[in-house]
Amino acid sequence: MANIIKRDRVRIRFLCDQVGELKTKGLNVRSVFDQCWNRIPETMIQKLNAEELLTYMQRHILPVEVALLTAEREAEAYKTKSA
């Protein structure tokens, strides 16, 4: 139960901090958070507090996810233009 509360705390802060940047890139903030959260190992979720998890997510996971999602979107746009 404690992990659910921690997830909610991190999610609220993440949404507040990243909503502007991710929306300008055309990404759904909630789905980006869910994908980033799923990449964090369970043991790390248990060990770190909410602030540390947020920092870890923003520094290490978010840039990779944004790059992947942007590349996927560009690939889809290329496929539709060339078809």
Order of alpha helices (4+ residues) and beta strands (2+ residues): alpha-alpha-alpha-alpha-alpha
